[in-house]
C-alpha cells in the first residue's frame, strides 16, 4: 500500500487568520490531499502535488479569500464556487465552514470525481452542479440566489464579474482570486461591475506565507 506524505499542520500560520482547523478538519484536509493525488492519475486535476505546496496553494489560498467568514456564526450564507475544477476553493471552504457550498463546473468528469470525493470525505454541506456560469446565472433557481460567489483561475476579471454578480442576491459578495493586479484592470473592472449592479468594495494584496508570492483578492459587492 502506497502511503501519501503528510500535509504540514501550520497551526501558527492559520492563526494569523484568527482561525485554526480542528483535528477533524485537519484529518479531512489530509484525506482530501490523498484523494486528489489518487484522482490525478486519471484526470490531471492539479500540478501541485508536493505537501507544502498543496497546503499553501490549495488549502491556505482557498481560505485566505474568505478569511472574514471563518469567524462568522451565520450558517445561512449560501456559497457558490464557479469553475471549481478539482474542488478549489470550494471544498476547503466547505470543510472549514458549516455553510452550504455549491461546486459548479462544466466538465462532467470532474463533477463525477467531486461527487465521489464528497461522499468519501462525508462532506454533507456541499453539492455539485454541472454547467457553465453564463447559463446557470440566468436560471431562476440560481439567479440572485447566493450570498457569496468564489471564482479562482477562471478567465479575465471582466469575465469573472459577468459570471459572479448575476448569481448574487443584493448585498452579496463576489471574491475573485487573482495573482498579479494592475490599476488598468481596476479601471476596466469598475465599468463592467457598475453595468452589473455592483461596486468594487476592496482589492486586497497579500503575500503567501511560505513562497512569498504576491496574491490579490478582489471583492465585488452586489448593490441591487
Secondary structure by P-SEA (a helix, b strand, c coil): ccccccccccccccccccccccaaaaaaaaaaaaaaaaacccccccccccaaaaaaccccccccccccccccccccbbbbbcccccccccaaaaaaccbbbbbbbccaaaaaaaaaaaaaacccccccccccaaaaaacccccccccbbbbcccccaaaaaaaccccccccbbbbbbbccccaaaaaaaaaaaaaacccccbbbbbbbcccbbbbbbbbbbbcc
